[in-house]
Amino acid sequence: KHPTEIYKENNPNKLVNISDIFDYDYVSVVGMVTKVKQHRTKTGQTMAFIDLEDVSGSCDCVIMPDVYSNYSNVLKIGGIFLVNMAKDRRGGYLVKSMVKY
């Protein structure tokens, strides 16, 4: 059983499997962080690129500086999060908020 499954079963929110996110403009998923890559913007702020995984698959997400500053202290590989994200104009996903489990 994937580590995220227990959190999905007990969550009242409408959650989407990561393999199905591309059908939505705005989604909530429970995922395990498998990669974190920090990046400095042109203005010197820190942002991150992360990979999220659940039992159905994985996806790449972008965390912009304004959101990253709120979660950088808890964002670790292996961490499980409820993630709310929105599709950007390039078809990728921007993290809007996260809750650590």
C-alpha positions as CSV (number, residue, x, y, z in Angstrom):
1,K,0.0,0.0,0.0
2,H,1.4,3.4,-0.9
3,P,2.0,5.8,2.0
4,T,-0.5,8.3,0.8
5,E,-3.5,5.9,0.7
6,I,-4.3,6.1,4.4
7,Y,-4.6,9.9,4.2
8,K,-6.8,9.7,1.1
9,E,-9.2,7.3,2.8
10,N,-9.8,9.6,5.8
11,N,-10.0,12.9,3.9
12,P,-13.4,14.6,3.4
13,N,-12.1,16.8,0.5
14,K,-12.7,15.9,-3.1
15,L,-9.3,14.5,-4.0
16,V,-8.0,13.5,-7.4
17,N,-5.5,10.8,-8.2
18,I,-2.3,12.3,-9.6
19,S,-2.7,10.3,-12.8
20,D,-6.0,12.2,-13.4
21,I,-4.9,15.8,-12.6
22,F,-4.5,16.8,-16.3
23,D,-8.3,16.7,-16.7
24,Y,-8.7,19.6,-14.2
25,D,-7.7,23.3,-14.0
26,Y,-7.7,23.3,-10.2
27,V,-7.1,20.1,-8.1
28,S,-6.5,18.8,-4.7
29,V,-4.3,15.8,-4.3
30,V,-2.5,13.9,-1.5
31,G,1.0,13.2,-2.5
32,M,4.4,12.3,-1.2
33,V,7.3,14.6,-2.1
34,T,9.9,12.6,-4.0
35,K,12.1,15.5,-5.2
36,V,12.7,19.1,-4.2
37,K,14.9,21.4,-6.3
38,Q,15.3,24.9,-5.0
39,H,15.8,27.7,-7.5
40,R,16.6,31.4,-7.2
41,T,14.5,33.8,-9.2
42,K,16.0,36.8,-11.0
43,T,15.0,38.9,-8.0
44,G,16.8,36.6,-5.6
45,Q,13.8,34.9,-4.1
46,T,13.7,31.2,-3.5
47,M,11.2,29.0,-5.2
48,A,11.1,25.2,-5.7
49,F,10.3,22.5,-8.3
50,I,8.9,19.4,-6.6
51,D,7.8,15.9,-7.7
52,L,4.7,14.5,-6.0
53,E,3.7,10.9,-6.1
54,D,0.7,8.8,-5.2
55,V,-0.3,5.2,-5.9
56,S,-1.5,6.2,-9.4
57,G,1.6,8.1,-10.6
58,S,3.6,11.3,-10.2
59,C,3.7,14.9,-11.4
60,D,6.0,17.9,-11.4
61,C,4.8,21.0,-9.6
62,V,6.1,24.5,-9.2
63,I,6.0,26.4,-5.9
64,M,6.5,30.1,-6.5
65,P,8.3,32.3,-3.9
66,D,5.2,33.7,-2.1
67,V,3.9,30.1,-1.5
68,Y,7.4,28.5,-0.9
69,S,8.2,30.9,1.9
70,N,5.2,29.5,3.9
71,Y,6.2,25.8,3.4
72,S,10.0,25.7,3.0
73,N,10.6,24.6,6.6
74,V,8.4,21.5,6.3
75,L,9.0,20.6,2.6
76,K,11.1,17.5,2.8
77,I,11.5,14.4,0.6
78,G,9.2,11.7,1.9
79,G,6.8,14.2,3.4
80,I,3.1,13.7,2.6
81,F,1.0,16.7,1.9
82,L,-2.5,17.7,0.9
83,V,-1.7,20.0,-2.1
84,N,-4.0,22.4,-3.8
85,M,-2.8,23.4,-7.3
86,A,-3.8,25.2,-10.4
87,K,-2.9,24.5,-14.0
88,D,-0.7,27.3,-15.4
89,R,-0.7,28.6,-19.0
90,R,2.0,26.2,-20.0
91,G,0.0,23.1,-18.8
92,G,2.1,22.6,-15.6
93,Y,0.8,22.9,-12.1
94,L,1.4,25.7,-9.6
95,V,1.0,24.9,-5.9
96,K,-1.4,27.3,-4.3
97,S,-1.4,25.8,-0.8
98,M,-0.2,22.7,1.1
99,V,-1.0,21.0,4.4
100,K,1.6,18.6,5.8
101,Y,0.3,15.3,7.2
